[in-house]
């Protein structure tokens, strides 16, 4: 099979027939063998009824129905698990992503050798309250991940099949699939400017809280990519530095008192000096951080997937 199209959706019943017809027209024109996997993320409208009707009429249509709304990342995860095409295309169900982009995305994967191609909505039909935070978000993601993409969160993407089978999309990590792919060893990541269309039906399902959650998820992903299998390198180092600073400061406080006593200068008890308590606090926190790193190492060493490596070829 040439292409699997994975489409997560939530309350998009009005757009599904038009979206399917559009995808089918593009696929038939290019003579692709394909499947369309609609993942109904707990919709409260009749989206599932529409999917069932399409599946009964068109054998290429498949559907997955969640009992409740879990989010876009779990929907993509389940769609990826069932995808069979050589190239996997993801797009949103709101008709803002154009299926006319599929042939070029497919070509870039098959002929140009990319592992992943991300769409770039250079001209967006969104309000400033969405476009400005999006620009800041993408700039931060580029800096942290080292991947030079202009639009990390574009729903229109293309992947080689091994990519989607090698990554785990969970929580709200769909925003960082290129970063997940890079951490899994797939570094041929490209970008293609794509057409962005204004929403035709319904309303957006995402609020401003996604920007806050996005930054928190980015920090989490960065930390796990750097120290996920070696937490002692982070906590142990930070703890050792803090303990040494506290210890040196405590020695300085004690030495200062001894010097004052020896020189006949006025002095006060060590316990009356606030710097003593700051030093003691630093030593305690340093010890706790070191122990946190040690416990993290114990947990990591007992993880079942500790030595689960992505092997590309073997002779």
C-alpha positions as CSV (number, residue, x, y, z in Angstrom):
1,X,0.0,0.0,0.0
2,X,1.3,3.4,-0.9
3,X,-0.3,5.8,1.6
4,X,-2.1,5.7,4.9
5,X,-4.0,8.9,5.8
6,X,-4.5,9.3,9.5
7,X,-7.1,11.9,10.5
8,X,-7.8,12.6,14.2
9,X,-11.1,14.4,14.8
10,X,-13.5,15.7,17.4
11,X,-17.0,16.9,16.4
12,X,-16.2,17.4,12.7
13,X,-19.3,15.6,11.2
14,X,-20.0,18.3,8.7
15,X,-16.6,18.3,7.1
16,X,-16.0,14.5,6.9
17,X,-17.9,13.8,3.6
18,X,-16.2,16.7,1.8
19,X,-12.8,15.8,3.2
20,X,-13.2,12.2,2.1
21,X,-14.3,13.1,-1.4
22,X,-11.4,15.5,-1.7
23,X,-8.8,12.9,-0.6
24,X,-10.4,10.3,-2.8
25,X,-10.2,12.6,-5.9
26,X,-6.5,13.3,-5.3
27,X,-5.7,9.6,-4.7
28,X,-7.5,8.4,-7.8
29,X,-5.9,11.1,-10.0
30,X,-2.5,9.9,-8.9
31,X,-3.4,6.2,-8.9
32,X,-2.2,5.6,-5.3
33,X,-3.3,2.6,-3.3
34,X,-4.4,4.0,0.0
35,X,-6.4,3.8,3.2
36,X,-8.0,6.6,5.3
37,X,-8.1,6.1,9.1
38,X,-10.5,8.3,10.9
39,X,-9.9,8.4,14.6
40,X,-13.0,9.7,16.4
41,X,-11.7,11.2,19.6
42,X,-14.9,10.9,21.7
43,X,-17.0,13.2,19.5
44,X,-20.4,14.2,20.9
45,X,-22.0,14.9,17.5
46,X,-22.7,12.3,14.8
47,X,-19.2,12.1,13.5
48,X,-19.1,8.3,14.1
49,X,-22.3,7.8,12.1
50,X,-20.7,9.6,9.2
51,X,-17.6,7.5,9.5
52,X,-19.6,4.3,9.6
53,X,-21.6,5.3,6.5
54,X,-18.4,6.2,4.6
55,X,-16.8,2.9,5.6
56,X,-19.8,0.9,4.4
57,X,-19.6,2.6,1.0
58,X,-15.9,2.9,0.5
59,X,-13.5,0.0,1.5
60,X,-10.5,2.3,1.9
61,X,-12.2,4.0,4.9
62,X,-11.4,2.7,8.4
63,X,-12.5,4.1,11.7
64,X,-11.4,4.1,15.4
65,X,-13.8,5.3,18.0
66,X,-12.7,6.3,21.5
67,X,-15.2,6.1,24.4
68,X,-14.3,9.6,25.5
69,X,-12.2,12.5,24.5
70,X,-8.5,11.7,25.1
71,X,-6.8,14.3,22.9
72,X,-5.0,14.5,19.6
73,X,-1.8,12.7,20.6
74,X,-3.6,9.4,21.7
75,X,-5.6,9.6,18.5
76,X,-2.5,9.8,16.4
77,X,-0.9,7.0,18.4
78,X,-3.7,4.6,17.7
79,X,-3.8,5.7,14.0
80,X,-0.1,5.1,13.7
81,X,-0.4,1.7,15.2
82,X,-2.8,0.6,12.5
83,X,-1.3,2.4,9.5
84,X,0.0,0.1,6.8
85,X,1.1,2.4,4.0
86,X,4.7,3.0,3.0
87,X,4.0,6.7,3.6
88,X,1.8,7.9,6.4
89,X,0.1,11.3,6.0
90,X,-1.6,13.1,8.9
91,X,-4.0,16.0,8.5
92,X,-6.7,17.7,10.5
93,X,-10.4,17.0,9.8
94,X,-11.5,20.7,9.7
95,X,-10.6,21.2,5.9
96,X,-7.9,23.7,6.8
97,X,-5.3,21.2,5.5
98,X,-5.4,20.7,1.7
99,X,-5.3,17.0,0.4
100,X,-3.9,18.5,-2.8
101,X,-0.5,18.7,-1.0
102,X,-0.4,14.8,-0.6
103,X,1.3,14.0,-4.0
104,X,4.3,16.3,-3.3
105,X,4.6,15.2,0.3
106,X,4.6,11.6,-0.9
107,X,7.3,12.4,-3.5
108,X,9.5,14.1,-1.0
109,X,9.4,11.0,1.2
110,X,9.9,8.4,-1.6
111,X,12.2,10.3,-4.0
112,X,14.0,12.9,-1.9
113,X,14.7,10.4,0.9
114,X,13.2,12.4,3.8
115,X,12.1,10.5,6.9
116,X,9.6,13.2,7.8
117,X,8.2,16.2,6.0
118,X,6.3,18.8,8.0
119,X,3.9,21.3,6.5
120,X,4.5,25.0,6.9
121,X,1.5,27.2,6.8
122,X,3.4,30.3,5.7
123,X,0.2,32.3,5.3
124,X,-2.3,31.6,8.0
125,X,-6.0,32.5,8.3
126,X,-5.9,32.8,12.0
127,X,-6.4,35.8,14.4
128,X,-3.4,37.5,15.9
129,X,-4.1,36.0,19.3
130,X,-3.2,32.7,17.7
131,X,-0.5,33.6,15.2
132,X,1.8,35.6,17.5
133,X,2.0,33.0,20.3
134,X,2.5,30.4,17.5
135,X,5.6,32.3,16.2
136,X,7.0,32.5,19.7
137,X,6.3,28.8,20.3
138,X,8.0,27.8,17.1
139,X,11.0,29.9,17.8
140,X,11.5,28.3,21.2
141,X,11.0,24.8,19.7
142,X,13.6,25.5,17.1
143,X,16.1,26.6,19.7
144,X,15.6,23.7,22.0
145,X,15.3,20.9,19.5
146,X,17.8,22.1,17.0
147,X,15.4,21.3,14.2
148,X,15.0,24.2,11.7
149,X,11.3,24.0,11.1
150,X,9.0,27.1,10.9
151,X,5.8,25.3,11.9
152,X,6.2,22.4,14.4
153,X,2.4,22.2,15.1
154,X,1.2,21.9,11.5
155,X,-1.2,18.9,11.4
156,X,-0.2,18.2,7.8
157,X,2.8,15.9,7.8
158,X,4.3,12.9,6.0
159,X,6.3,10.1,7.4
160,X,8.1,7.0,6.3
161,X,6.2,4.0,7.9
162,X,9.2,3.1,10.2
163,X,9.1,6.5,11.8
164,X,5.5,6.2,13.1
165,X,6.2,2.7,14.3
166,X,9.3,3.8,16.2
167,X,7.9,6.8,18.2
168,X,5.4,7.0,21.0
169,X,3.0,10.0,20.8
170,X,1.5,10.6,24.2
171,X,0.0,13.4,26.3
172,X,0.2,16.5,24.1
173,X,3.4,15.5,22.4
174,X,1.9,15.7,18.9
175,X,3.3,19.2,18.8
176,X,6.8,17.7,18.9
177,X,6.6,14.7,16.6
178,X,9.7,16.0,14.6
179,X,11.6,16.2,17.9
180,X,10.4,12.7,18.9
181,X,11.5,11.4,15.4
182,X,14.9,13.0,15.8
183,X,15.4,11.4,19.2
184,X,14.5,8.1,17.7
185,X,17.3,8.5,15.1
186,X,15.4,9.8,12.1
187,X,17.2,13.0,11.3
188,X,16.2,13.5,7.6
189,X,13.5,16.0,8.4
190,X,12.2,18.4,5.8
191,X,9.6,21.1,5.4
192,X,7.2,22.1,2.7
193,X,5.1,25.3,2.5
194,X,1.4,24.3,2.3
195,X,-1.8,26.0,1.7
196,X,-3.8,27.0,4.8
197,X,-7.5,27.5,4.5
198,X,-10.0,29.2,6.8
199,X,-12.2,26.9,8.8
200,X,-15.4,26.1,6.9
201,X,-17.4,24.2,9.6
202,X,-17.6,24.3,13.3
203,X,-15.2,26.0,15.7
204,X,-11.6,25.4,16.9
205,X,-11.2,22.8,19.7
206,X,-8.0,24.3,21.1
207,X,-7.7,27.1,23.7
208,X,-4.9,29.4,24.8
209,X,-3.9,26.9,27.4
210,X,-2.2,24.8,24.7
211,X,0.6,27.4,24.6
212,X,1.4,27.0,28.3
213,X,1.1,23.2,28.0
214,X,3.3,23.3,24.9
215,X,6.2,25.0,26.7
216,X,5.9,22.6,29.6
217,X,5.9,19.6,27.3
218,X,8.9,21.0,25.4
219,X,10.9,21.2,28.7
220,X,9.9,17.7,29.6
221,X,10.9,16.3,26.2
222,X,14.2,18.1,26.3
223,X,15.0,16.8,29.8
224,X,14.1,13.2,28.9
225,X,16.1,13.4,25.6
226,X,19.2,14.6,27.5
227,X,18.9,12.8,30.8
228,X,16.1,10.2,30.5
229,X,18.5,7.3,30.7
230,X,21.1,9.0,32.9
231,X,19.4,11.1,35.5
232,X,22.5,11.0,37.7
233,X,24.3,13.2,35.2
234,X,21.8,16.0,36.0
235,X,20.7,15.5,39.6
236,X,24.0,14.2,40.7
237,X,25.9,17.1,39.2
238,X,23.5,19.7,40.5
239,X,23.4,18.1,44.0
240,X,27.2,17.8,44.2
241,X,27.7,21.5,43.2
242,X,25.1,22.7,45.7
243,X,26.5,20.5,48.5
244,X,30.1,21.8,47.8
245,X,28.9,25.4,47.8
246,X,27.1,24.9,51.1
247,X,30.1,23.1,52.6
248,X,32.6,25.7,51.6
249,X,30.3,28.4,52.9
250,X,29.9,26.6,56.2
251,X,33.7,26.2,56.6
252,X,34.1,29.9,55.8
253,X,31.6,30.9,58.5
254,X,33.4,28.7,61.1
255,X,36.9,29.9,60.0
256,X,35.7,33.6,60.2
257,X,34.7,33.0,63.8
258,X,38.0,31.3,64.7
259,X,39.9,34.1,63.1
260,X,38.0,36.7,65.1
261,X,38.6,34.8,68.4
262,X,42.3,34.4,67.7
263,X,42.6,38.1,66.8
264,X,40.6,39.3,69.8
265,X,38.0,40.8,67.6
266,X,34.3,40.8,68.5
267,X,32.4,37.7,67.2
268,X,29.1,36.0,67.5
269,X,28.0,32.4,67.7
270,X,27.9,30.4,64.4
271,X,24.3,29.7,65.1
272,X,23.6,33.4,65.2
273,X,24.9,33.9,61.7
274,X,22.2,33.6,59.0
275,X,24.9,32.4,56.4
276,X,25.3,29.3,58.5
277,X,21.7,28.3,57.9
278,X,21.9,29.2,54.2
279,X,25.0,26.9,54.0
280,X,23.2,24.1,55.9
281,X,20.1,24.4,53.6
282,X,22.3,24.2,50.5
283,X,24.0,21.1,51.8
284,X,20.7,19.4,52.6
285,X,19.2,20.3,49.2
286,X,22.4,19.1,47.5
287,X,22.2,15.8,49.3
288,X,18.5,15.4,48.3
289,X,19.3,16.2,44.7
290,X,22.1,13.6,44.7
291,X,19.8,11.0,46.2
292,X,17.1,11.9,43.6
293,X,19.7,11.2,40.8
294,X,20.7,7.9,42.5
295,X,17.1,6.7,42.8
296,X,16.5,7.8,39.2
297,X,19.4,5.6,38.1
298,X,18.0,2.6,40.0
299,X,14.6,3.1,38.3
300,X,16.2,3.6,34.9
301,X,18.4,0.5,35.2
302,X,15.3,-1.6,35.9
303,X,13.3,-0.3,33.0
304,X,12.3,-3.0,30.6
305,X,13.0,-0.8,27.5
306,X,16.4,0.5,28.7
307,X,18.2,-1.3,25.9
308,X,15.5,-1.0,23.3
309,X,17.5,0.6,20.4
310,X,16.3,1.4,16.9
311,X,18.4,-0.8,14.6
312,X,18.1,0.3,11.0
313,X,20.1,-2.4,9.3
314,X,21.9,-5.6,10.2
315,X,24.0,-8.0,8.1
